[in-house]
């Protein structure tokens, strides 16, 4: 079987597949090169270094996540949009665990300024427009949502909720309920 020509997109896509299969920490230039059947130096014309490769996976993950969020919140507002939004994150973490892990790191400026990152923020703001959260408070609400969702998913991923009842599913629904209540009763600025 003839291998596809190497491009930056091919290298990053393979790194993302490796992340989902073996964990994000397994993504190295040499591991990706082995998977692609080339020598590691061959990758340097497509990615600058490991950090650039990891940023590529993160940007790809943000694009994938934004598509899922867009589909999950389309035509919804308020609690229904929040449920779609949080559900999209949770499904993404389950379906693409390595790509989800890539979102749990400090990204380079190229990722932060990417269209995919802007799209996730835009979609998050769309969810927030269904709540009485003042626009000048959106940055705080986005941080609360991200911390809560990703914190829950990180603990769930390592099995931290498996040793007690109720099930993690019940606690997830409660978490979304609490987020809905918080967004509906957003506090004013602290003094």
N, C-alpha and C positions, 0 to 999 in steps of 0.2 A: 504494500500500500504506500503510495506516494504521500509524503508529508506536505502539509500546507506551507506556503511561503510565510516566513516570519515577518510579522508586522508588530507594531506596539500593541495593537488591539488583540492579536493572537497571543502574545506573551502575557498580557494582563488577564485575558480570559482564562488561560491555562493556570495562572497563579491563583485566580479566584476559585477555579475548580479544585486545585490542590488545597486551598484554605478550607473549603467545604468538606473535603474528604479527610484531611489530616489535622485540621486546626490552623488558625491564622499564624501561629508561631512557627509552623513548618515551612512557611513561604520564604524561600531563599532563592537567590539567583541560580545556585548550583542545582537545587531540587527542581526548579522549573526547567532548567536546561536539560537535565536527565529525562524529564517527562517528554520534552520536545525532541529528544534525540540529537541534541547539539552540545557543543562545548559552551561553558558559561561565558567566555569572552564574546561569543556570537551574540549574546543578548545586549551587550553594551551599546550597540548601534540602535537599539529599540527602547531601552530604559537606562537612565544615567547610572543608577545604583540601586541597592535594596530599598532605600527609603522611597525612591521614585516608583519602584515596583509596588511597594505597599500602598503608596498614595494612589496608584492606578487602580488597585483592588478596591480601595475605599471609594474612589469616584464611581467606579462601576457599581458598587454596592448601593451608593446613594441614588444612582439612576434607577436601579432595580426597585429599591424601596419606594422611590417617588412614584413609580408606575403603579405599584400595589396600593399605595395610599390614595392616589387619584381615583383608581377604580373603586376603592372601598368607601370613599366619602362622596362620590358623585351623586348629586341630587339629594343629599342629606344635610341636616343642620342639627345643632344642639347635641343632645345625647346620642342620637343615631349616628351623627358624624363622628363623635368621639369614640363610639364603639367600633366603627369602621376603621378609624385611624389607629387605635390601640390594637385592634385585631390584626391589621396589616403588619404592624411591627412584630407582633407575636408570631404570626405565621412566617414572616421573613426569618426571624431568629431560628425557627424550627426547620424551615426548608433549606436555608442557606447559612448554617451556623458559622462558617468561617468568614463569610462576607459580613454577617452581623458583627462578629468579633472585630472586624476591621473598622467598624464604626466606633469602637470603644477605645480609640487611641487619639492622641493629638496629631492632627493631619497637617500637612504642609499647606502653604498659601495657595498653591494651585488648586487643591481640593476645596479649601474654604471658599475660594472665589469662583468655583465651578458652577455651571448651569444646574447641575444635579443638586448641589447644596442649596442653591437659591430656590430650586423647585420644592425641595422638602420644606424649607422655611415658608414659602408661599402657601403650600398646602396646609401647613400647621396654622398659619394665620387665617386661612379660610375656615378651619374648624373653630378657631377662637372667635370669629365674627358671629358665631351662633350663640355667644355668651356675652354677658354685660361686663366684659373685661376691657377697660379703656385701652385704646391703641398704644398709649405711652407705657402701658404695663405688659404689652405682649412679650417683650424680651424675658421678663420674669416668668410669665406663664409658660413660655416655650421651654425655659430651663427647668421648671417644675415638672412639666410633662416628660421631658427627656430623662431627667434624673429618676423619676418614679418608674417609668416604663422600663428603661434600661436596667435600673437597679433590680426590679422584680425579675426581669428576664435573666439577668446574670445569676441570681440566686436560684431560680428555677432550673437553669441550665446545669448547675453543679449538683442538683438534687437536694438542695437545702430545705425544701418544703416536703420532702418525701417521708419524713419520719413522724408526722403528726397529722391529725385530722383537724379541720375538714381538708378536703382535697385542694391542691393548688388551683384547680378550676374555680372552686367556690371563692377562694381568696382573690383570684384575678377579677372575677365579677364584682367583688366588693371594692377592689382597688379602682376599677373604672367608675363605680358608683360614687366613691369618695372624690375622685377627680372631677366628676360632673358637679357634685355639690360644691366643691371648692370654686370651680369656674363660675358657677351661678351666684356665688357669694364672695366674689373676689374682694379681699381687704384693701383698704386705702393704704397710702404710703405710711411706713412706720415713722414715728416721731423720733 
